[in-house]
Amino acid sequence: MKIPFNKTYQTGDEEKFMLEAIRSGAICGNNQFCKKTIELMKQKYGFNEVFLVPSGTAALEMGAMLANISPGDEVILPSYTFSSTVNAVVIFGARPVFCEVDPVTMNMDPEKIEALITPKTKMLLPIDYAGLPCDIDKIMEIANRHNLIVMQDCAQSYGSVYKGKPCGTVPHIATFSFHETKNYSAGEGGALIVNVPEWVQRATFLQEKGTDRSLVINGMKNKYSWVDKGSSYLLSDCLAAMLYAQLLHEDEIRTKRAMLTEAYFDVFQKYHDRDVVGIFQPTAKQEINHHAFWVLFDTLEHRQEFMTKCKAKDVYAYIGYMPLHSSPYGLKLGYKPEDLPVTENIGNCIVRLPFYTGLADEGLEYTKGVMKQAMNEIYPL
Ligand SMILES: Cc1ncc(COP(=O)(O)O)c(C=O)c1O
C-alpha cells in the first residue's frame, strides 16, 4: 500500500456546484458561489469581512498592500514559515526581521518579539504552524502597545480556535489558504479577512485592480475609475463553487482528520514522554483544526532513519520548511544560519507525517504499523 504525503479529498458536491457555476454564465469573481461561500464563512466564524482571492499567497500580498507596507518598513515574522509569508513584505520593499519560534508550539515566540521592535517596525506577521493557533492575544497586546499592525497568516488554521475565538477573527488582517494541501480546498484559493471596518472599502478597491468598481456594483456610482493601487485579487466563481462544497462538509472533513491526529498521538506520545521526540501538545486554550502532525526528532540522523524506514514501506513523510533566514535569499539579505539556532535545529530535525482526509478511510492502520515499527527500531526500550 502506498501512503503519499498528501492527496485531495472530494465531498461529492464539487462537480454539481462547479457545473452550476459554469452554466450560470457568470464565473468571474464575486458571483453567486463567492457570495454563498463568504456568507457561510462569516456565519460560522464571525469574520468582519471576507475577500475570496486566488491563493493564500495573494491574500498575504493584498493584506500587505492594505497595510501600506513600504520601503523602509520592518516586519517581524518567524523564519520557520513558507516563502509566501516573507515575500508578501519583501515585494513591497520592506525588510523582514526574523523571530525565533517556540519549539513546543513551532509558532513565533511572543517572548522574543519585543526585543526586535525598532522605530521602523510596522507589522507583526505570525503564523499558526500546522493549524495550532499562535498566542494572538499576547501578540495583539504587544502590537497595541507599540502601535503596530498584525496580519496573522492562518494559511493552515482554518477552523482552529484560540481561547474561544476562531483563528482570523482577532488581528487587524488575517489570511487563509485553500490550496490542495489544506483541509478545505479549491485546488488553489485563499481568503483575506479584514477586521478593521474602516479598511474594508479600500480592500474592495485593491481587490479590483485599484478601481472603485465595487461602488458601481452596489449602485453607488455610474462609472468606475482608477482610485488606488491594486491588482487582480479575485477567486473565480468556478473555484468558489468547489470551495463551497468543501466548506459545506466542514464537519465531516474535520471528524475524519481528527482520527489521524488521534492515531499519531497513539504512536508518538510515549516517545514524547520519554523525551526523545517533540510533538505538539495543544492546551485547553487551543482547539486545533487537524491540519497536520509533526515530529521533532532529537537528531538529524534519527529523522533521516525514520523517513528512510517509512519510505521503504511506501509511506511518505516530509521534512517540512527550510528556515527562511538560512535559505539562499535569506543569506542574501544578510542573515546567517547561527542567527536563529532554535529555528535552524527545527529545520534539521522535524518531520511532517502524511496527513490527508482520505487517510482516515484507507491506510491509517497500515501507516500506524509502519511508524510504530520504525520508532521501536530507532528508540528500543
Ligand atoms: C504558512 C503559509 N503561508 C502561506 C502559504 C501560501 O498559500 P497558497 O499556497 O494558497 O498560496 C502557505 C502554503 O502552504 C503556508 O503554509
The ligand as a Gaussian input file, in Angstrom:
#p B3LYP/6-31G(d) Opt

LIG

0 1
 C        2.146000      29.453000       6.317000
 C        1.763000      29.552000       4.868000
 N        1.549000      30.751000       4.336000
 C        1.184000      30.893000       3.044000
 C        1.009000      29.803000       2.227000
 C        0.644000      30.012000       0.787000
 O       -0.648000      29.578000       0.469000
 P       -1.035000      29.271000      -1.072000
 O       -0.341000      28.015000      -1.458000
 O       -2.515000      29.151000      -1.042000
 O       -0.578000      30.432000      -1.872000
 C        1.212000      28.523000       2.739000
 C        1.049000      27.342000       1.865000
 O        1.327000      26.252000       2.172000
 C        1.601000      28.390000       4.096000
 O        1.806000      27.183000       4.637000

